[in-house]
Amino acid sequence: MPRLDQLPGPLLLSGLLAVSLVAFWALMGWGRSAADVSLLSEPWFWQVLEFSLVQALLSSVVSVLLAIPVARALALDTGLVAKAWFLRWCLLCFVMPSLVLITGLVALFGRSGYLTPWLGEHWRFYGLNGILLAHVFLNLPFAIRVFCHRWQMIPETAWKLSSQLGFRTWQTFWLVEWPVLRGVIPAVAGFIFLLCFNSFAVVLALGGGPSASTLEVAIYQALKYQFNPAEALFLAWTQLLIVGVLYVLFRRLGKLEWLSPAQETGWRPSQGAAITLIGRCAYGMAVLFLVLPILTLLPAAMRVNLAVFPWDELMQVTLRSLGFASVASLCLLVCVVGVFSVWRQSTSARRRAIIEAIALHHLMIPGMVLSVGIYLFFLPYLSWHEWGWVAIILLNTLVALPFAFTQLKPAVFEYDQQYRRLVSDLKLGAWRHFYCVYVPYLRPTLQRVLGMSFVLALGDMAIFSIFGRDEWRTLPWLIYSLAGSYRMADAALAALLLMGISMLVLRVLEPNNASK
């Protein structure tokens, strides 16, 4: 058995734990500053907490309810056009940098938006309305892919049996489809709830004031605007406790499959005309909702004054963003391969469970909370103005590690089941086995992980908000500053560039391209 990276693997696991322990130590106050528990008596704290919970709940419920008819149509209606394209677009929408979407939504629904005149004089985009629109846009595609995957898991024999027994549409749904869906709906809703509860960029850009603020934004303001560590510590602990409890509850609901490509599994039951029409209308509206904000960027960007546009700044910011994202995604690959080198060498199920827990424990720690802990711990010892870029890369790597681990685990497990004994019999050297057998087998999954982690790091706002500075501005922060200065045409052009880079990276690293 190859014994690659035996020493770096345990050191890597120790480092992952050390980062979290350092953050927790800082959150405990580490003898310098304690959490300001007096905030419990402040009305604004309860208002922020209530809004954080309400907007997350509404976003998750709306996303799930809208996703069900669209996913059913995708799975059962063989007459739908562009299904494969739409599912790929859903994947891009889910990982899309938030500032791209925000710019498109502002161009559509903002004060001077294309659709604003038809929404009435009482329409207000900034606040809960805008936040819900953005969160549903970002999370509806995820729910659609999960539910579509579940519908496609229903065996062909079940459909044929229901048809032979003469089941009506509602009977087929209740007896065949609902048992497959009911177990995953709470998990999807819970996962979306956590994503929206931890949302930062959307609320920061579209909140519109203190009445529409969340814990993440409040932490950022306490640390960067007021520099009140005690308040930031209390808010961070509040968020950590809520997210931790909810994560433990939702974790019991099972794993969600959403990256798997759509699979046509043969025979499908015929649908009534009314059901087919409803499904196709839902599908059409979903396509319109998910495409229109991005298409709106094109006419908005065409209004740019090319003579005064800051081309030099855009080039510098773009190259810097590409550098940060590239290093973070490559570091992620090194980390996840190192973690699996230890995981594969472990024969004990208990030890494997411990390693998996170490790799996944950052799911329980929001990126903003982790950033605050690291920021406060090292503040007395180093200048973040000089070393903040290191933290940006490191924390983007850690935040994406649970995703990379969960995506690679099935492939690594399958590899060991098929080739572990053969590789042992061939007595291949560690490096030869690694580069000639192990990596080529995992290449499609590694490509997917690399592309997704790159796009996530490219669109980061939360971590950069704590450690970043104007001299290191990234593309999302440039878009945010341009939009904040009411230079919407310039912001739209920068957003199109960010969107184009994301699409290009995902396309180039799409596993299907590996064989072309």
Secondary structure, DSSP 4 states (H G I P E B T S, - for coil): ---TTTTHHHHHHHHHHHHHHHHHHHHTTTTT----GGGGG-HHHHHHHHHHHHHHHHHHHHHHHHHHHHHHHHHH-TT-SSHHHHHHHHHHHHHS-HHHHHHHHHHHHSTT-SSGGGS-TT---TTHHHHHHHHHHHHHHHHHHHHHHHHHTS-HHHHHHHHHTT--HHHHIIIIIHHHHTTTHHHHHHHHHHHHHT--HHHHHH--SGGG--HHHHHHIIIIIS--HHHHHHHHHHHHHHHHHHHHHHHTT-----SSPP---S------HHHHHHHHHHHHHHHHHHHHHHHTHHHHHTT--TTTS-HHHHHHHHHHHHHHHHHHHHHHHHHHHHHHHHHHH---HHHHHHHHHHHHGGGGS-HHHHHHHHHHHHTTTS-HHHHHHHHHHHHHHHHHHHHHHHHHHHHHHHHHHHHHHHHHHHT--HHHHIIIIIHHHHHHHHHHHHHHHHHHHHT--HHHHHH--GGG--HHHHHHHHHHTT-HHHHHHHHHHHHHHHHHHHHHT-GGGGG-
